[in-house]
Amino acid sequence: MDAQTASHNLVQFLKRRAGNHLRGALVYTEDEYEILYLHDDLEHIRLESEVDSIVTHLRKSSKETEQRAFPFGDFHGSVRCFDDATLLHFPLNGAGVAVSLDPEATTDLNTFTGECLERIHENSPV
């Protein structure tokens, strides 16, 4: 399967699973990136201008780097929770995929994270 077909299949899968909660998806290599999907409601100009810095940061979270830092076996991905989005990052060898979802798509995770944060701030050990 060529890269274009694989990218198309990924976007179709994400649209089926996340529906309108899919904000965006991109794939990157060491040298470049390609935005596979960007939801119509997003401010394309603002987001596209920030993608460079997002991808630069994601490249630093390589599969190898994460596996060296955490002794839990093969690293498959990470989830970052923000007010306006949940970011799924799947680093591959020298490349990666990032998927952005509306927080509503990850309600259980966001609720659990929020409950943890409440307890951390109420009973902070530091």
Beta strands, then each sheet from edge to edge (+ up, - down):
strand 1: 22-29
strand 2: 33-38
strand 3: 78-81
strand 4: 86-92
strand 5: 95-101
sheet 1: 2+ 1- 5+ 4- 3+
end
